[in-house]
């Protein structure tokens, strides 16, 4: 009886939706110096924001719902200036993505 009850509870839990990146996926690695990496490129975070703005402006509303940005911060020593800069950069990126209308942001 207990096994059946547990199985019933598990079946009622909502499934975690997967991110639909069929309109595009961008992975941004945030460093502790105000720069980010996108693929093999290393550039100021502001340049990546400009690039993303241009890209998202060209998208339809449907495409915007299926566009995903992955953010991950490079490991930094606790309490270091680099960690503070990385956190500030992450916060700025998230704010800019929200303004652009990006709905799928995943933190890695």
C-alpha positions as CSV (number, residue, x, y, z in Angstrom):
1,X,0.0,0.0,0.0
2,X,2.8,2.4,0.9
3,X,4.6,1.7,-2.4
4,X,1.4,2.5,-4.4
5,X,0.9,5.8,-2.4
6,X,4.5,6.9,-3.1
7,X,4.1,6.1,-6.8
8,X,0.9,8.1,-7.0
9,X,2.6,11.1,-5.3
10,X,5.5,10.9,-7.7
11,X,3.2,10.8,-10.7
12,X,1.4,14.0,-9.5
13,X,4.5,16.1,-9.3
14,X,4.8,18.6,-12.1
15,X,7.4,17.7,-14.7
16,X,10.3,20.1,-15.0
17,X,10.1,21.8,-18.3
18,X,13.1,21.6,-20.5
19,X,14.6,24.7,-22.1
20,X,13.5,24.9,-25.7
21,X,16.6,26.4,-27.5
22,X,15.3,25.8,-31.0
23,X,15.6,29.5,-31.8
24,X,19.2,29.7,-30.6
25,X,21.5,29.1,-27.7
26,X,24.2,31.4,-26.4
27,X,26.6,30.4,-23.6
28,X,28.3,33.2,-21.7
29,X,31.2,32.6,-19.3
30,X,31.7,35.6,-17.0
31,X,35.2,36.3,-15.8
32,X,36.2,38.4,-12.8
33,X,37.5,41.3,-14.8
34,X,34.5,42.7,-16.7
35,X,35.1,40.5,-19.7
36,X,33.1,37.5,-20.9
37,X,33.7,34.6,-23.2
38,X,31.3,33.5,-25.9
39,X,32.7,30.5,-27.7
40,X,36.3,31.3,-28.5
41,X,35.8,35.1,-28.2
42,X,36.8,37.1,-25.1
43,X,35.3,40.6,-25.0
44,X,33.8,43.2,-22.7
45,X,30.4,42.3,-21.4
46,X,28.9,45.4,-23.0
47,X,29.9,44.2,-26.5
48,X,28.1,40.9,-25.9
49,X,25.0,42.8,-24.8
50,X,25.0,44.9,-27.9
51,X,25.4,41.8,-30.0
52,X,22.5,40.1,-28.2
53,X,20.3,43.2,-28.6
54,X,20.8,43.2,-32.3
55,X,20.1,39.5,-32.5
56,X,16.9,39.6,-30.4
57,X,15.5,42.6,-32.2
58,X,15.5,40.6,-35.4
59,X,13.5,37.8,-33.8
60,X,9.8,37.2,-33.8
61,X,7.9,36.9,-30.5
62,X,7.7,33.2,-31.0
63,X,11.5,32.9,-31.6
64,X,12.1,35.0,-28.4
65,X,10.2,32.3,-26.5
66,X,12.6,29.7,-27.8
67,X,15.9,31.6,-27.4
68,X,18.1,30.4,-24.5
69,X,21.0,32.1,-22.8
70,X,23.3,30.1,-20.4
71,X,25.2,32.1,-17.9
72,X,28.1,30.7,-15.8
73,X,30.7,32.5,-13.7
74,X,34.3,31.5,-13.6
75,X,35.3,30.3,-10.2
76,X,36.8,33.2,-8.1
77,X,38.2,33.2,-4.5
78,X,35.6,34.0,-1.9
79,X,35.7,37.6,-0.8
80,X,37.9,38.6,-3.7
81,X,37.5,41.7,-5.9
82,X,37.2,39.4,-8.9
83,X,34.2,37.6,-7.4
84,X,32.5,40.9,-6.7
85,X,33.2,42.0,-10.3
86,X,31.9,38.7,-11.7
87,X,28.7,39.0,-9.6
88,X,28.1,42.6,-10.7
89,X,28.6,41.5,-14.3
90,X,26.2,38.6,-13.9
91,X,23.6,41.0,-12.4
92,X,24.0,43.4,-15.3
93,X,23.7,40.7,-17.9
94,X,20.5,39.4,-16.3
95,X,19.0,42.9,-16.2
96,X,19.9,43.4,-19.8
97,X,18.5,40.1,-20.9
98,X,15.3,40.9,-19.1
99,X,15.0,44.2,-20.9
100,X,15.6,42.4,-24.2
101,X,12.8,40.0,-23.4
102,X,14.8,36.9,-23.2
103,X,12.7,34.5,-21.1
104,X,14.9,31.4,-20.9
105,X,18.1,32.1,-18.9
106,X,19.8,29.2,-17.3
107,X,22.6,29.5,-14.7
108,X,25.3,26.8,-15.0
